């Protein structure tokens, strides 16, 4: 996204931001203040700002901005989705691949829009999806298991609201490991994912199956779809991206 600023908060309590020495304290407050600072600086302001987490003292950019920089917030959690509707120019909805998840996300964004007096015309909605296309649907599903498991962990507070049901064996694993994102917990847990959970957080299968799924997403009130290509063993990212572009997107276009 050239010329755009994206801020993300994925809810990584374990094994994520902490590995970078980042304390994920009060993420909604942090993002609200960061948006104020970035928006001011990229509008050419000399900015003095005192917040709860961040402050500036007559800060300014060392160059003249060409224009106000659009800010996009990426989120899956309700509070930051709501913040995106209130403050941002765009929202990147992370990982919901079924209408139920996207409907929840849009309802959160809409609350923010109402708070700020904006409308859907004022915010661009992007669906951000894990994707793998393969002639063998099971091979494609296996390629996305690890990141789908991560999405499941970070969606814990809202699983019931997006109609995700945990199989008994998976629930036992999650409770036993404390819903951990440690590598060994992910390696074991991803093998226990059901087809319904994989469908909820990814787009996988043959070109026709992927196109059909993307069509559902496109009709769920999004303006753009961004795909993260995930590859089976022996397949390069270039090859996967080419298949998505040449075999999936044309089918999607014909059936929209």
PyMOL commands that set and color helices and strands:
alter all, ss='L'
color gray80, all
select helices_A, chain A and resi 17-20+27-42+78-87+99-116+120-122+137-154+156-158+168-177+183-192+195-201+207-218+237-255
alter helices_A, ss='H'
color red, helices_A
select strands_A, chain A and resi 5-9+47-50+55-59+71-75+90-94+124-133+202-205+224-229
alter strands_A, ss='S'
color yellow, strands_A
deselect
rebuild
show_as cartoon
